[in-house]
Structures are given as C-alpha cells and as structure tokens.
Amino acid sequence: MEDKTLEILHKCESTGNFISKAFCEGGFAMYIIAAIGFLVIFLIIERFRSLSSLTLDKSSVSENLFGLLLQGNIRQAIGFCDTTPAPLTNTLKAGLVQVMNKRPDEEVQVAMDAAVLRETPRLEGWASFLAVFGNVSVLVGLLGTIIGLIKSFGGVAEVDAATKAAVLSKGISEALNCTAFGLSIAIIAIVAYGFFQIRIGRATNDLLESSMNLMNCVVSNRDKIHAKK
C-alpha cells in the first residue's frame, strides 16, 4: 500500500515537472498564452457568479407575482420585485408600473420590451470575450510555433553537424509546446463560452416569456385588477 502511494506521488511530481518544463521551453509566447489563460479563468468565475445571482426561478416569481396581481395588490407586486432585484423582476416591474398608472396595453408591453433590452446586456456581460480569447490563444500559439520553427531552422544553419540535432529538437519542442498550450486555453474558453451562451439564452427567453404571460394576465383580467390606494 505504501509503495502504491509513493508511485502515485511520483507520477504527480513527474506530471508537474513536465508541465513546468514544457512551459519554460515554449518561449516568450507562453507568457502571453498564460496571461490569456488567467483572463479566461477570471471571466469564467465572474460570469458564473453573476449569472447565479441575476437569474431567478421563473415559476416561483410568476406564482407569487401573478397571485398578488389577481388580488389587485399591484403595489405589493411591485414591492415584491423591489425586494428581489434581478433582470426578470425588473422587467415585470416595468410593466406593473404602467398597469398601476392605468396605461394602455401597448404602453405596458413597450415598457417591458424596453426593460428586456436594458437587462439583456447585464446577463451577457463580458461572456463574448471568451470566444475572442479562445481565438487569440490559438493565434498566439501559432505565432509561437512559427517563431520556434524559425529559430530551429535558423540555428541549424549556424552550428556544426554535431549540435544540429539538439538545436533542431529544441526549436521543434518550443513550437509544439506553444501549439499545445494555446489549443488547451482555446478549448477551455470556447467550451465555457458555449455553456454561458446557453444560460444567457435561457435567461433571456424567461424575460420574454414572463413579460408575455404578464401581458396576457393583464388583458384577461383587467376588470379584476385594481390598484390599492
């Protein structure tokens, strides 16, 4: 059992040494790729936390809000939106304010449509930069690959036959390491971008669907809806 543990630890150390060695052999381009990698990780954490705080359970919000609305408690419904500020409740609040002011149905819908346009950028944030960083990472990796090959073949022409193989090997190693690290960052960034686009799309659909449901509720039950003074 002890021998097995030592073997696992040895493998982990070897892996760490391999990664650090490959990074050092990658040349200057590796530092640019590493900076892009840190930005990608920062954006992933920031978007995940932001979307978690900005998205609400659509069914729960609708159940509470529409129940108050049908009871004529429009002010309480607006107060409920104020206690849970988020793109969804802000959108519905925009419509409720118009309902409370007894504005026409068209103005109620326009107010909610404007709120959707205003809240959507909050959901999107800087998520689009994940795709940008993914593409830039690939390009920087390709640049490092080309630089490594140039250094490799340029160095071969200036050394004797005994050291040509070592110089060529070093240059090719730098080129391939840049490619590998650039692609690794790109894969993480693009996968995260796709994941966040799905979440943002769902959240935006919730805004549109809830605004339409509120509009239908107002139109169908206008005779029951009376703002309490």
N, C-alpha and C positions, 0 to 999 in steps of 0.2 A: 504493500500500500504506500509506504514511504517512497519507494523507488518510482512508483507511478506519479506521485505528486511532484517529485523532483523533475521527472521527464516533462510534465506539463509546464512547470515553471520555466524550464529550459527552452521549450518551444515558444512561450510567450516572450521571453527575452530575445530570442532569435528574431521573432517577428518584429519587435520594436526596433531592434538594431537594423533590420532590413529596411524598414520604412525610413528611419532617420538617415541611413546611408544613401538610400535612393534619393531622398530629398536633397541632401548635400551634393550629390553627383549631378543633379538636374540643372545646376547653374542658376543664373540670375532670374530667369523666367519663373523658377519655382517660387520665389518670394512674391511675385505678382499673383501667381495662382493661389498661394496661401492667403494673401490679402483678400482675394475674391472669395475664397472659402469661408473666411471669417464673416464677411458681409452676408454671404448666403445663410450661414447658421444664425446670424443675428436676425435677418429678415424672417426666417422660418419661425424662430421663437416669438418674435414680435407679432407676426400675423396670427399665429396660433392663439396667443393670449388675447389679442384684440378681438378676434372673431368669437372666442369663447365668451367674452364679456358683452359683445354687441348683438349676439343672436339670442333670441328667446324662444320658448316653446309656443308655437303659433296656436295650437289648440287651447292651451291654458289661457293665453291672453284673450283669445276670441270668446271663450266661455265666460270669463269674468266681465269683459268689456261689453259684450252684447247683452248680457243679462242686466247690467246696470242701465244700458241704453233703452231696453224694452220697458224697464220700470220708470222711465222718464228721468232717471238720475244722471243727466248729461254732465253736470258739474262734477259729480263723483267719478264718472268715467274719465273725464279729463284729469282729475286728481290722481286716478289710478295710473294714467300714462305718465304723469309727472313723477310718481314715486318709483317707476321702473323705466328710466330714460334709456332708450335704445332706438335704432332705426325703425323697428316695427311699430313701437308705441308712438314715436314721434310722427310717423306717417298717419296713423289713425287719429292722433290728437288734432292734426291739421284739419281733418275732415270734421271731427266733432266740434271744433270751434266754430266752423261755418254752420253746422247744424244748430248749435246753441244760438247763433245770431240769426237763425231763420233765413239763411241764404238759399237761393235756388239750388236744385240738384246739380246743375252744371258747375256752379262755383264750388260746391263740396268736392266734386270729382277733380276739378282743376287744382284745388288746394292739395289734395292727396297726391296727384301726379307730380306736382312741383316738389312735394316732400320726398317722393321716391327719387327724383333726380338729385335732390340735395343730399340724401342719405347714402345713395349708392357709392359715391367716392369714399365715404368713411369705411364701407365694407371692403372696397378694393384695396385701399391704402397703397403700399408700395409693392404689392404682390407681383405686378407686371415686371418688376426689375429682376425677379428670379429668373425669368426667361432670358432677359438681357445678360445677366451674369453667367448663365449657363452657356450662351453663345460666345461670350467674351472669353470664358475659361477655355473653350475648345480652341479659339483662335490664338490665345496666348500659348497654349500647349503646342499648337502647330508652329508658332513662331520659335518657341524653344527647341522644337525638333529640327527646324531648318538651321537654326544657329548651331546646334550640336553637330549636324552633318557638315556644315561649312567648316567648323573648327576641326572636325575629324579629318576630312579630306585635305584641308589646308595644312594641317600639321603633318600628315603623312608625306607630303611633298618636301618637307623641310628636314626630315630626320633620316637617319640611316636605316638600313634594312632590318637591323636587329630590334629596333624600337618601333617600327611601323605598326606591328600588330597591337602593341599596347596603346599607342596613340589612337588608332582606329577604334579599338574596343572602348576606350574612354569616351570618345565622341559619340559613338552609337549609343552607349549607355545613357549619356546625358539626353540624347534625342528621345529615346524611348521612355525614359522616366518622365520627361515633360509631357509626352503624349498621354501616358497612363494617369498622371495626377490631374491633368486638365480634363480628361474624359470623366474621371471619378467625380470631380466637383460639378461638372456639367450634368451628369446623371442625377445627382442629388438635387440640384437646383431645378431641373426640368420636371422631375417626379413631384417635388414639393409644389411647383407652380401648377401642375395639373390638379393636384389634390385641393389646393386653395381655390382654384377656379371653380371646381365642383361645389365647394362650400359656399362661395360667394354667389354662384348662380342659384343655388337653392335658397339662400337668404333673400336674394332679390326677388325671386318668384314668390316667396312668402309675403313680401311687401305688396306686390301687385295683387296677389290672390286675396289677402286680407282687406286691402282697400276696396276691391270689388265686392267682397262679402259685406263690408260695412255699407257700401252704397246701396246694395240690394236690400239690406235690412232697413235702411232709412226710407227707401222708396216704398217698400211693402208695408211698413208700419208707421208711416208718418202721422197718422191720426192718433197713435198711442204715445208718440214721443212728444213730451212737453218738458221744457227745461224748468227745473225748480228754481224759483227765485230765492 
